[in-house]
């Protein structure tokens, strides 16, 4: 794994924890100690089944828990438009 903008070294930490080889490039020498420290930190793999990186952090994982926020927003807009059309009907 190659990280040309290493920063604090998290990419190399994860690569090491997953048994991968990694190469990191960081131009700022001020990060050297932090990178070394970060790489040496223990890394515990998360329970991937409990993570849902494709959906909003405000939702439970998966679609089985109910509609996504985009669906709720779409329904709210439709309700407002219907109410507006109904008001026009009564006022017009």
C-alpha positions in Angstrom: 0.0 0.0 0.0 1.4 3.4 -0.9 0.3 6.6 0.9 2.0 9.6 -0.8 0.5 12.0 1.8 1.1 10.1 5.0 0.2 12.8 7.6 0.0 11.2 11.0 0.6 7.6 9.8 -2.9 6.1 10.3 -2.7 4.4 6.8 0.5 2.6 7.7 -1.0 1.6 11.1 -4.0 0.0 9.5 -1.8 -1.6 6.8 0.4 -3.1 9.5 -2.7 -4.3 11.5 -4.1 -6.0 8.5 -0.8 -7.7 7.6 -0.1 -5.6 4.6 3.2 -3.9 3.6 3.0 -0.1 3.4 5.1 2.8 2.2 4.3 6.3 3.3 5.7 9.6 2.1 5.5 12.7 4.3 7.3 15.9 3.4 6.9 17.5 6.8 9.6 16.2 9.2 7.6 17.4 12.2 5.3 14.4 11.8 8.1 11.8 12.1 7.7 11.1 15.8 3.9 11.0 15.6 4.1 8.6 12.6 6.4 6.3 14.5 4.2 6.4 17.6 1.0 5.8 15.5 2.5 2.8 13.6 3.5 1.2 16.9 0.1 1.6 18.5 -2.0 -1.6 18.8 -4.6 -2.0 16.1 -7.7 -4.0 16.7 -9.8 -4.9 13.7 -13.3 -3.5 14.0 -16.3 -5.8 13.7 -17.0 -5.1 10.0 -20.6 -6.3 10.2 -21.4 -3.6 12.7 -20.1 -0.9 10.4 -22.2 0.7 7.7 -20.0 3.2 5.9 -22.4 3.6 3.0 -25.2 5.1 5.0 -25.7 8.1 7.2 -24.2 7.9 10.7 -27.6 8.9 12.1 -29.2 5.6 10.9 -29.1 2.1 12.0 -27.2 -0.2 9.7 -28.9 -1.5 6.6 -32.2 -0.6 5.0 -34.3 -3.0 7.1 -34.5 -0.4 9.9 -36.7 1.9 7.9 -36.5 4.5 5.2 -33.3 6.5 4.6 -33.2 10.2 5.2 -33.5 10.9 1.5 -36.8 9.1 1.5 -38.1 11.0 4.5 -37.1 14.3 2.8 -38.7 13.3 -0.5 -41.9 12.5 1.4 -41.9 15.8 3.3 -41.5 17.7 0.1 -44.4 15.8 -1.5 -46.6 16.4 1.5 -45.8 20.2 1.4 -46.6 20.3 -2.3 -49.9 18.4 -1.9 -50.9 20.7 1.0 -50.0 23.8 -1.1 -52.0 22.5 -4.1 -55.0 21.8 -1.7 -54.8 25.3 -0.3 -54.8 26.8 -3.8 -57.8 24.7 -4.6 -59.7 26.1 -1.6 -58.5 29.7 -2.1 -58.8 29.8 -5.9 
